[in-house]
């Protein structure tokens, strides 16, 4: 999913289906467009139109609060489904990530 501003790609988010689960695998606000709230706007859109109960993300530690604002709740890695746990274990060999699960009841749809 891509957002444009001034006829240029400004923000992008990617989801990957893994078995019956979906993982938010990456989000980027292009540096020239940072600080304008575009990441929050895109996540609000995703909360309303894309994300579903039980979607997951592996957030960088410094972005845990950002994703929490948009309905993701930190979970223990042992709570991950096996197909996602294997990925999480592999990814965390080289970087520190926080496993998070999307919960509609946690979502701030009014943002």
N, C-alpha and C positions, 0 to 999 in steps of 0.2 A: 504494500500500500504506500502510495507516494503523495506528498503534499507539495504544491507549487506556490511560489510567491514571486511576483515580478517576472512571470514567465520562465522561472528557473526552479529546478527541483530544490526544495528547501528542507524537507523532512521525509524520512522513510522509516517504515517498520516492516519487519519480516516475520511471518509465522511459518512453522514447519509442522506438518502432520506426522505424528509418530504413533503408529497403531491407532487406537481410538482417541488419543490425546492430541493436544496442540500446544506447541511450545513457541513462545515469543523468542525468537533467536537473535534479534538485533534491532536496535533503533538508533537512528542518527539524525541529528539536526546539523545541517551543513554549517561550518564555522561562521560564514558571513551572515547567517540568519539566527544565530544563537542570541539568547537574551530577550527574545520577543514573545516568549510563551508558546511557541509553536509545538514543542514537545507535549505540553499540557493539552493544547487544543487537539492534537492528534490522538492522544490517549483518551480524551473525553469522547471523541468520535468513535474510537474503538470500543469504549465501554458501552456506548449506545447501539452500535451497529455490527460489531465484529466479535468481541470477546464473549465467551460463554463460561458458565459455571464449570470449574475444573480445568480451565486452561492454565498453563504454567509459564514461568520465566525463570531464568537463572540470572539474577541481577548482580552487577558489580556492587561491592559493599557500599560505595559512596552514592549509589542510586537506589538503595533499598527504600528510603523515605519517599522518593519520587514515585516509585511503583506502588507503594502503600497508599499514597494519595489517590490512586486510580483503581483501587479494589483488589490489589494483590496482598496476600498475607504471607508472612514468612512461615515456612514449615520446616520441620526437621527432615534432613535428607533421607532418613529411614522411612518417612511417610510417602516418599515418591513412588509412583508405580515402577515396577522393575525395568521397563523399557526406558524410562527417563532417568532412573537411578544410575544405570550403566553410563549414559551420556554425561550425567552430572559428575560421576566419579572420574571419567576421562578428562572432562573440561577442567576440573579443579586440580589436576596434576600440574597445570601451568599457570593458573590464575585463581584468585580468591573470588568465589561467587556465592550468592545467597539464594537457596531454592525458595520460590514463591509460587503460590497458587491463587488464581483469580476466584473471588467469591462475589457473586452479584450483590449480596447483602452488605459487603464492605465497600462497594463501588460508590463514589461520590458523583452520581449522575447529574447533580445540580451545578457542577462547576461551570 
